[in-house]
Amino acid sequence: MISIMYGCAAHEIEFKGDKMIFSVKNDRETYFHYSVDNFKPHKMEKDDGYWTIVVDKKDEFKFFYTDDRGVKSVDCVEVENDDFGNINCIFKM
């Protein structure tokens, strides 16, 4: 499992077989967006204080989270600025 801390909450990526589980602590309904499907919003499931989603494992992609306040900032090893003034995380295996 990869665990990345930001603020007082955790952002985690867990690997299970050919799947990846993304988890982020948030008190609001949260969505996951990634470059695999042109950043369409995917509603995450609430699980014990964390919002989680399971996606197929890929070697590389960009992603970010949103809630009703907008893009949710998380610390990532590698990032890029997008065309809207936000920061995308870059995941690489």
N, CA, C and O atoms as a printed pandas DataFrame, in Angstrom:
     atom_number atom_name residue_name chain_id  residue_number  x_coord  y_coord  z_coord
0              1         N          MET        A               1    0.843   -1.168    0.000
1              2        CA          MET        A               1    0.000    0.000    0.000
2              3         C          MET        A               1    0.892    1.237    0.000
3              4         O          MET        A               1    1.912    1.277    0.689
4              5         N          ILE        A               2    0.505    2.233   -0.769
5              6        CA          ILE        A               2    1.175    3.523   -0.762
6              7         C          ILE        A               2    0.292    4.451    0.062
7              8         O          ILE        A               2   -0.909    4.544   -0.189
8              9         N          SER        A               3    0.866    5.132    1.035
9             10        CA          SER        A               3    0.097    6.057    1.856
10            11         C          SER        A               3    0.730    7.432    1.765
11            12         O          SER        A               3    1.923    7.589    2.025
12            13         N          ILE        A               4   -0.049    8.413    1.404
13            14        CA          ILE        A               4    0.441    9.777    1.255
14            15         C          ILE        A               4   -0.383   10.664    2.178
15            16         O          ILE        A               4   -1.612   10.649    2.116
16            17         N          MET        A               5    0.275   11.429    3.027
17            18        CA          MET        A               5   -0.423   12.293    3.977
18            19         C          MET        A               5   -0.550   13.708    3.414
19            20         O          MET        A               5    0.365   14.202    2.756
20            21         N          TYR        A               6   -1.675   14.351    3.672
21            22        CA          TYR        A               6   -1.825   15.765    3.341
22            23         C          TYR        A               6   -2.707   16.388    4.404
23            24         O          TYR        A               6   -3.714   15.801    4.801
24            25         N          GLY        A               7   -2.342   17.562    4.862
25            26        CA          GLY        A               7   -3.107   18.202    5.935
26            27         C          GLY        A               7   -3.184   17.255    7.115
27            28         O          GLY        A               7   -2.158   16.763    7.584
28            29         N          CYS        A               8   -4.391   16.992    7.602
29            30        CA          CYS        A               8   -4.551   16.033    8.694
30            31         C          CYS        A               8   -5.306   14.799    8.209
31            32         O          CYS        A               8   -5.878   14.071    9.020
32            33         N          ALA        A               9   -5.317   14.559    6.933
33            34        CA          ALA        A               9   -6.019   13.409    6.365
34            35         C          ALA        A               9   -5.082   12.629    5.455
35            36         O          ALA        A               9   -4.048   13.144    5.030
36            37         N          ALA        A              10   -5.447   11.386    5.158
37            38        CA          ALA        A              10   -4.590   10.523    4.343
38            39         C          ALA        A              10   -5.194   10.271    2.971
39            40         O          ALA        A              10   -6.411   10.195    2.804
40            41         N          HIS        A              11   -4.315   10.147    2.008
41            42        CA          HIS        A              11   -4.658    9.731    0.647
42            43         C          HIS        A              11   -3.904    8.422    0.456
43            44         O          HIS        A              11   -2.690    8.387    0.651
44            45         N          GLU        A              12   -4.583    7.355    0.083
45            46        CA          GLU        A              12   -3.941    6.049   -0.019
46            47         C          GLU        A              12   -4.252    5.378   -1.343
47            48         O          GLU        A              12   -5.327    5.557   -1.916
48            49         N          ILE        A              13   -3.286    4.600   -1.817
49            50        CA          ILE        A              13   -3.473    3.752   -2.990
50            51         C          ILE        A              13   -3.064    2.350   -2.582
51            52         O          ILE        A              13   -1.947    2.135   -2.110
52            53         N          GLU        A              14   -3.965    1.400   -2.761
53            54        CA          GLU        A              14   -3.701    0.004   -2.413
54            55         C          GLU        A              14   -3.830   -0.840   -3.674
55            56         O          GLU        A              14   -4.702   -0.589   -4.506
56            57         N          PHE        A              15   -2.969   -1.835   -3.816
57            58        CA          PHE        A              15   -2.986   -2.716   -4.982
58            59         C          PHE        A              15   -3.518   -4.086   -4.578
59            60         O          PHE        A              15   -3.059   -4.671   -3.598
60            61         N          LYS        A              16   -4.495   -4.599   -5.344
61            62        CA          LYS        A              16   -5.045   -5.937   -5.123
62            63         C          LYS        A              16   -5.218   -6.600   -6.479
63            64         O          LYS        A              16   -6.160   -6.298   -7.211
64            65         N          GLY        A              17   -4.302   -7.507   -6.809
65            66        CA          GLY        A              17   -4.357   -8.176   -8.100
66            67         C          GLY        A              17   -4.253   -7.178   -9.232
67            68         O          GLY        A              17   -3.295   -6.408   -9.305
68            69         N          ASP        A              18   -5.253   -7.190  -10.126
69            70        CA          ASP        A              18   -5.236   -6.262  -11.263
70            71         C          ASP        A              18   -6.054   -4.998  -10.981
71            72         O          ASP        A              18   -6.441   -4.287  -11.908
72            73         N          LYS        A              19   -6.314   -4.722   -9.704
73            74        CA          LYS        A              19   -7.104   -3.549   -9.297
74            75         C          LYS        A              19   -6.280   -2.615   -8.421
75            76         O          LYS        A              19   -5.297   -3.019   -7.800
76            77         N          MET        A              20   -6.704   -1.361   -8.389
77            78        CA          MET        A              20   -6.130   -0.345   -7.512
78            79         C          MET        A              20   -7.279    0.255   -6.711
79            80         O          MET        A              20   -8.347    0.531   -7.258
80            81         N          ILE        A              21   -7.058    0.454   -5.417
81            82        CA          ILE        A              21   -8.071    1.051   -4.556
82            83         C          ILE        A              21   -7.553    2.409   -4.090
83            84         O          ILE        A              21   -6.525    2.496   -3.419
84            85         N          PHE        A              22   -8.271    3.456   -4.451
85            86        CA          PHE        A              22   -7.932    4.813   -4.036
86            87         C          PHE        A              22   -8.833    5.186   -2.864
87            88         O          PHE        A              22  -10.044    4.972   -2.918
88            89         N          SER        A              23   -8.250    5.742   -1.808
89            90        CA          SER        A              23   -9.001    6.169   -0.627
90            91         C          SER        A              23   -8.550    7.562   -0.222
91            92         O          SER        A              23   -7.361    7.878   -0.252
92            93         N          VAL        A              24   -9.510    8.384    0.154
93            94        CA          VAL        A              24   -9.191    9.735    0.625
94            95         C          VAL        A              24  -10.147   10.082    1.766
95            96         O          VAL        A              24  -11.347    9.821    1.685
96            97         N          LYS        A              25   -9.605   10.668    2.820
97            98        CA          LYS        A              25  -10.427   11.077    3.958
98            99         C          LYS        A              25  -11.079   12.416    3.623
99           100         O          LYS        A              25  -10.407   13.369    3.231
100          101         N          ASN        A              26  -12.393   12.469    3.785
101          102        CA          ASN        A              26  -13.130   13.692    3.481
102          103         C          ASN        A              26  -14.481   13.606    4.174
103          104         O          ASN        A              26  -15.039   12.516    4.303
104          105         N          ASP        A              27  -15.011   14.732    4.619
105          106        CA          ASP        A              27  -16.324   14.742    5.263
106          107         C          ASP        A              27  -17.450   15.030    4.275
107          108         O          ASP        A              27  -18.610   15.140    4.673
108          109         N          ARG        A              28  -17.122   15.151    3.007
109          110        CA          ARG        A              28  -18.121   15.440    1.973
110          111         C          ARG        A              28  -18.072   14.392    0.867
111          112         O          ARG        A              28  -17.044   13.752    0.643
112          113         N          GLU        A              29  -19.205   14.228    0.180
113          114        CA          GLU        A              29  -19.256   13.308   -0.956
114          115         C          GLU        A              29  -18.119   13.636   -1.921
115          116         O          GLU        A              29  -17.914   14.795   -2.283
116          117         N          THR        A              30  -17.385   12.605   -2.331
117          118        CA          THR        A              30  -16.156   12.808   -3.098
118          119         C          THR        A              30  -16.201   12.040   -4.413
119          120         O          THR        A              30  -16.771   10.953   -4.499
120          121         N          TYR        A              31  -15.586   12.631   -5.435
121          122        CA          TYR        A              31  -15.524   12.035   -6.767
122          123         C          TYR        A              31  -14.070   11.873   -7.195
123          124         O          TYR        A              31  -13.212   12.686   -6.852
124          125         N          PHE        A              32  -13.812   10.809   -7.948
125          126        CA          PHE        A              32  -12.487   10.498   -8.490
126          127         C          PHE        A              32  -12.542   10.741   -9.994
127          128         O          PHE        A              32  -13.479   10.299  -10.659
128          129         N          HIS        A              33  -11.549   11.438  -10.533
129          130        CA          HIS        A              33  -11.457   11.726  -11.968
130          131         C          HIS        A              33  -10.090   11.243  -12.428
131          132         O          HIS        A              33   -9.087   11.504  -11.763
132          133         N          TYR        A              34  -10.034   10.535  -13.572
133          134        CA          TYR        A              34   -8.719   10.147  -14.088
134          135         C          TYR        A              34   -8.680   10.151  -15.601
135          136         O          TYR        A              34   -9.705   10.082  -16.279
136          137         N          SER        A              35   -7.446   10.237  -16.110
137          138        CA          SER        A              35   -7.231   10.435  -17.544
138          139         C          SER        A              35   -7.615    9.228  -18.382
139          140         O          SER        A              35   -7.764    9.356  -19.597
140          141         N          VAL        A              36   -7.780    8.067  -17.775
141          142        CA          VAL        A              36   -8.141    6.850  -18.512
142          143         C          VAL        A              36   -9.450    7.048  -19.272
143          144         O          VAL        A              36   -9.605    6.536  -20.381
144          145         N          ASP        A              37  -10.395    7.790  -18.681
145          146        CA          ASP        A              37  -11.686    8.028  -19.351
146          147         C          ASP        A              37  -11.976    9.524  -19.508
147          148         O          ASP        A              37  -13.122    9.964  -19.412
148          149         N          ASN        A              38  -10.920   10.284  -19.751
149          150        CA          ASN        A              38  -11.051   11.725  -20.013
150          151         C          ASN        A              38  -11.591   12.501  -18.803
151          152         O          ASN        A              38  -12.313   13.485  -18.962
152          153         N          PHE        A              39  -11.237   12.051  -17.603
153          154        CA          PHE        A              39  -11.543   12.733  -16.337
154          155         C          PHE        A              39  -13.034   12.820  -16.009
155          156         O          PHE        A              39  -13.476   13.785  -15.385
156          157         N          LYS        A              40  -13.818   11.807  -16.433
157          158        CA          LYS        A              40  -15.228   11.765  -16.035
158          159         C          LYS        A              40  -15.307   11.583  -14.520
159          160         O          LYS        A              40  -14.472   10.883  -13.946
160          161         N          PRO        A              41  -16.298   12.200  -13.857
161          162        CA          PRO        A              41  -16.426   12.025  -12.404
162          163         C          PRO        A              41  -16.977   10.645  -12.050
163          164         O          PRO        A              41  -17.953   10.185  -12.642
164          165         N          HIS        A              42  -16.339    9.993  -11.080
165          166        CA          HIS        A              42  -16.784    8.700  -10.563
166          167         C          HIS        A              42  -17.059    8.867   -9.078
167          168         O          HIS        A              42  -16.149    9.168   -8.306
168          169         N          LYS        A              43  -18.309    8.674   -8.674
169          170        CA          LYS        A              43  -18.658    8.821   -7.263
170          171         C          LYS        A              43  -17.950    7.737   -6.454
171          172         O          LYS        A              43  -18.013    6.554   -6.787
172          173         N          MET        A              44  -17.284    8.160   -5.398
173          174        CA          MET        A              44  -16.592    7.228   -4.522
174          175         C          MET        A              44  -17.566    6.736   -3.452
175          176         O          MET        A              44  -18.559    7.400   -3.158
176          177         N          GLU        A              45  -17.277    5.572   -2.872
177          178        CA          GLU        A              45  -18.114    4.982   -1.828
178          179         C          GLU        A              45  -17.556    5.344   -0.458
179          180         O          GLU        A              45  -16.345    5.291   -0.244
180          181         N          LYS        A              46  -18.434    5.711    0.469
181          182        CA          LYS        A              46  -17.992    6.039    1.830
182          183         C          LYS        A              46  -17.722    4.744    2.590
183          184         O          LYS        A              46  -18.545    3.828    2.598
184          185         N          ASP        A              47  -16.544    4.684    3.234
185          186        CA          ASP        A              47  -16.135    3.487    3.960
186          187         C          ASP        A              47  -15.361    3.906    5.204
187          188         O          ASP        A              47  -14.164    4.183    5.131
188          189         N          ASP        A              48  -16.040    3.953    6.340
189          190        CA          ASP        A              48  -15.406    4.220    7.629
190          191         C          ASP        A              48  -14.600    5.523    7.644
191          192         O          ASP        A              48  -13.438    5.529    8.051
192          193         N          GLY        A              49  -15.210    6.619    7.204
193          194        CA          GLY        A              49  -14.548    7.921    7.222
194          195         C          GLY        A              49  -13.732    8.238    5.983
195          196         O          GLY        A              49  -13.263    9.364    5.814
196          197         N          TYR        A              50  -13.561    7.256    5.119
197          198        CA          TYR        A              50  -12.825    7.449    3.869
198          199         C          TYR        A              50  -13.780    7.266    2.704
199          200         O          TYR        A              50  -14.779    6.554    2.808
200          201         N          TRP        A              51  -13.462    7.914    1.599
201          202        CA          TRP        A              51  -14.162    7.701    0.338
202          203         C          TRP        A              51  -13.246    6.846   -0.520
203          204         O          TRP        A              51  -12.072    7.178   -0.688
204          205         N          THR        A              52  -13.766    5.740   -1.071
205          206        CA          THR        A              52  -12.928    4.800   -1.819
206          207         C          THR        A              52  -13.515    4.498   -3.189
207          208         O          THR        A              52  -14.716    4.635   -3.424
208          209         N          ILE        A              53  -12.625    4.080   -4.087
209          210        CA          ILE        A              53  -13.036    3.618   -5.412
210          211         C          ILE        A              53  -12.030    2.576   -5.882
211          212         O          ILE        A              53  -10.835    2.680   -5.604
212          213         N          VAL        A              54  -12.527    1.574   -6.594
213          214        CA          VAL        A              54  -11.682    0.521   -7.163
214          215         C          VAL        A              54  -11.644    0.715   -8.674
215          216         O          VAL        A              54  -12.686    0.826   -9.319
216          217         N          VAL        A              55  -10.432    0.756   -9.235
217          218        CA          VAL        A              55  -10.261    0.900  -10.682
218          219         C          VAL        A              55   -9.267   -0.145  -11.177
219          220         O          VAL        A              55   -8.502   -0.705  -10.391
220          221         N          ASP        A              56   -9.281   -0.403  -12.483
221          222        CA          ASP        A              56   -8.313   -1.323  -13.076
222          223         C          ASP        A              56   -6.911   -0.747  -12.963
223          224         O          ASP        A              56   -6.708    0.458  -13.111
224          225         N          LYS        A              57   -5.946   -1.621  -12.700
225          226        CA          LYS        A              57   -4.555   -1.187  -12.588
226          227         C          LYS        A              57   -4.043   -0.771  -13.963
227          228         O          LYS        A              57   -4.230   -1.484  -14.950
228          229         N          LYS        A              58   -3.408    0.370  -14.014
229          230        CA          LYS        A              58   -2.776    0.902  -15.229
230          231         C          LYS        A              58   -1.358    1.313  -14.875
231          232         O          LYS        A              58   -1.070    1.602  -13.714
232          233         N          ASP        A              59   -0.464    1.344  -15.866
233          234        CA          ASP        A              59    0.928    1.718  -15.615
234          235         C          ASP        A              59    1.102    3.201  -15.322
235          236         O          ASP        A              59    1.947    3.583  -14.512
236          237         N          GLU        A              60    0.307    4.033  -15.977
237          238        CA          GLU        A              60    0.452    5.477  -15.790
238          239         C          GLU        A              60   -0.853    6.183  -16.132
239          240         O          GLU        A              60   -1.506    5.849  -17.120
240          241         N          PHE        A              61   -1.230    7.156  -15.313
241          242        CA          PHE        A              61   -2.382    8.004  -15.589
242          243         C          PHE        A              61   -2.350    9.213  -14.662
243          244         O          PHE        A              61   -1.577    9.261  -13.705
244          245         N          LYS        A              62   -3.197   10.181  -14.962
245          246        CA          LYS        A              62   -3.333   11.388  -14.153
246          247         C          LYS        A              62   -4.680   11.323  -13.442
247          248         O          LYS        A              62   -5.634   10.746  -13.963
248          249         N          PHE        A              63   -4.756   11.915  -12.248
249          250        CA          PHE        A              63   -6.016   11.869  -11.506
250          251         C          PHE        A              63   -6.125   13.040  -10.535
251          252         O          PHE        A              63   -5.143   13.706  -10.208
252          253         N          PHE        A              64   -7.377   13.267  -10.081
253          254        CA          PHE        A              64   -7.643   14.224   -9.008
254          255         C          PHE        A              64   -8.985   13.877   -8.383
255          256         O          PHE        A              64   -9.753   13.084   -8.928
256          257         N          TYR        A              65   -9.255   14.485   -7.226
257          258        CA          TYR        A              65  -10.503   14.289   -6.500
258          259         C          TYR        A              65  -11.264   15.607   -6.462
259          260         O          TYR        A              65  -10.659   16.679   -6.480
260          261         N          THR        A              66  -12.602   15.527   -6.409
261          262        CA          THR        A              66  -13.421   16.721   -6.199
262          263         C          THR        A              66  -14.495   16.436   -5.160
263          264         O          THR        A              66  -14.866   15.287   -4.919
264          265         N          ASP        A              67  -14.987   17.514   -4.548
265          266        CA          ASP        A              67  -16.201   17.470   -3.740
266          267         C          ASP        A              67  -16.989   18.739   -4.067
267          268         O          ASP        A              67  -16.655   19.435   -5.025
268          269         N          ASP        A              68  -18.020   19.051   -3.295
269          270        CA          ASP        A              68  -18.845   20.211   -3.648
270          271         C          ASP        A              68  -18.123   21.550   -3.482
271          272         O          ASP        A              68  -18.665   22.591   -3.853
272          273         N          ARG        A              69  -16.914   21.534   -2.934
273          274        CA          ARG        A              69  -16.111   22.758   -2.816
274          275         C          ARG        A              69  -15.137   22.907   -3.982
275          276         O          ARG        A              69  -14.476   23.939   -4.103
276          277         N          GLY        A              70  -15.040   21.896   -4.839
277          278        CA          GLY        A              70  -14.123   21.943   -5.975
278          279         C          GLY        A              70  -13.064   20.860   -5.888
279          280         O          GLY        A              70  -13.277   19.820   -5.265
280          281         N          VAL        A              71  -11.925   21.106   -6.514
281          282        CA          VAL        A              71  -10.836   20.129   -6.545
282          283         C          VAL        A              71  -10.239   20.008   -5.154
283          284         O          VAL        A              71   -9.961   21.012   -4.498
284          285         N          LYS        A              72  -10.043   18.768   -4.708
285          286        CA          LYS        A              72   -9.473   18.488   -3.389
286          287         C          LYS        A              72   -7.979   18.272   -3.546
287          288         O          LYS        A              72   -7.547   17.384   -4.280
288          289         N          SER        A              73   -7.204   19.071   -2.866
289          290        CA          SER        A              73   -5.745   18.993   -2.943
290          291         C          SER        A              73   -5.213   17.779   -2.197
291          292         O          SER        A              73   -5.613   17.519   -1.062
292          293         N          VAL        A              74   -4.325   17.046   -2.823
293          294        CA          VAL        A              74   -3.594   15.964   -2.160
294          295         C          VAL        A              74   -2.134   16.059   -2.567
295          296         O          VAL        A              74   -1.811   16.554   -3.647
296          297         N          ASP        A              75   -1.260   15.583   -1.700
297          298        CA          ASP        A              75    0.162   15.547   -2.024
298          299         C          ASP        A              75    0.448   14.324   -2.878
299          300         O          ASP        A              75   -0.002   13.222   -2.566
300          301         N          CYS        A              76    1.188   14.518   -3.942
301          302        CA          CYS        A              76    1.552   13.434   -4.853
302          303         C          CYS        A              76    3.039   13.529   -5.159
303          304         O          CYS        A              76    3.626   14.610   -5.100
304          305         N          VAL        A              77    3.637   12.405   -5.481
305          306        CA          VAL        A              77    5.056   12.371   -5.818
306          307         C          VAL        A              77    5.325   13.194   -7.067
307          308         O          VAL        A              77    6.291   13.954   -7.123
308          309         N          GLU        A              78    4.463   13.039   -8.071
309          310        CA          GLU        A              78    4.629   13.773   -9.328
310          311         C          GLU        A              78    3.310   14.448   -9.682
311          312         O          GLU        A              78    2.250   13.830   -9.581
312          313         N          VAL        A              79    3.368   15.715  -10.097
313          314        CA          VAL        A              79    2.162   16.475  -10.431
314          315         C          VAL        A              79    2.367   17.266  -11.717
315          316         O          VAL        A              79    3.488   17.423  -12.201
316          317         N          GLU        A              80    1.244   17.766  -12.262
317          318        CA          GLU        A              80    1.291   18.687  -13.395
318          319         C          GLU        A              80    0.174   19.699  -13.228
319          320         O          GLU        A              80   -0.863   19.396  -12.639
320          321         N          ASN        A              81    0.382   20.885  -13.740
321          322        CA          ASN        A              81   -0.672   21.893  -13.779
322          323         C          ASN        A              81   -1.555   21.613  -14.985
323          324         O          ASN        A              81   -1.062   21.339  -16.079
324          325         N          ASP        A              82   -2.887   21.685  -14.771
325          326        CA          ASP        A              82   -3.785   21.490  -15.909
326          327         C          ASP        A              82   -4.175   22.837  -16.515
327          328         O          ASP        A              82   -3.724   23.886  -16.056
328          329         N          ASP        A              83   -5.008   22.799  -17.539
329          330        CA          ASP        A              83   -5.409   24.019  -18.246
330          331         C          ASP        A              83   -6.418   24.862  -17.469
331          332         O          ASP        A              83   -6.783   25.950  -17.915
332          333         N          PHE        A              84   -6.877   24.371  -16.305
333          334        CA          PHE        A              84   -7.893   25.072  -15.525
334          335         C          PHE        A              84   -7.328   25.666  -14.237
335          336         O          PHE        A              84   -8.083   26.147  -13.392
336          337         N          GLY        A              85   -6.011   25.635  -14.085
337          338        CA          GLY        A              85   -5.379   26.195  -12.898
338          339         C          GLY        A              85   -5.309   25.252  -11.716
339          340         O          GLY        A              85   -4.967   25.669  -10.609
340          341         N          ASN        A              86   -5.629   23.988  -11.933
341          342        CA          ASN        A              86   -5.559   22.980  -10.876
342          343         C          ASN        A              86   -4.325   22.111  -11.061
343          344         O          ASN        A              86   -3.611   22.222  -12.058
344          345         N          ILE        A              87   -4.089   21.250  -10.090
345          346        CA          ILE        A              87   -2.954   20.331  -10.156
346          347         C          ILE        A              87   -3.469   18.907  -10.252
347          348         O          ILE        A              87   -4.305   18.490   -9.450
348          349         N          ASN        A              88   -2.975   18.159  -11.231
349          350        CA          ASN        A              88   -3.283   16.740  -11.372
350          351         C          ASN        A              88   -2.144   15.924  -10.792
351          352         O          ASN        A              88   -0.973   16.254  -10.986
352          353         N          CYS        A              89   -2.485   14.862  -10.082
353          354        CA          CYS        A              89   -1.479   13.899   -9.658
354          355         C          CYS        A              89   -1.148   13.016  -10.852
355          356         O          CYS        A              89   -2.016   12.730  -11.677
356          357         N          ILE        A              90    0.096   12.587  -10.946
357          358        CA          ILE        A              90    0.508   11.652  -11.990
358          359         C          ILE        A              90    0.910   10.357  -11.306
359          360         O          ILE        A              90    1.839   10.339  -10.498
360          361         N          PHE        A              91    0.215    9.275  -11.626
361          362        CA          PHE        A              91    0.550    7.967  -11.075
362          363         C          PHE        A              91    1.384    7.210  -12.093
363          364         O          PHE        A              91    1.028    7.142  -13.269
364          365         N          LYS        A              92    2.505    6.637  -11.635
365          366        CA          LYS        A              92    3.347    5.782  -12.482
366          367         C          LYS        A              92    3.722    4.543  -11.694
367          368         O          LYS        A              92    4.106    4.626  -10.528
368          369         N          MET        A              93    3.608    3.392  -12.345
369          370        CA          MET        A              93    4.015    2.128  -11.702
370          371         C          MET        A              93    5.513    2.073  -11.600
371          372         O          MET        A              93    6.062    1.096  -11.092
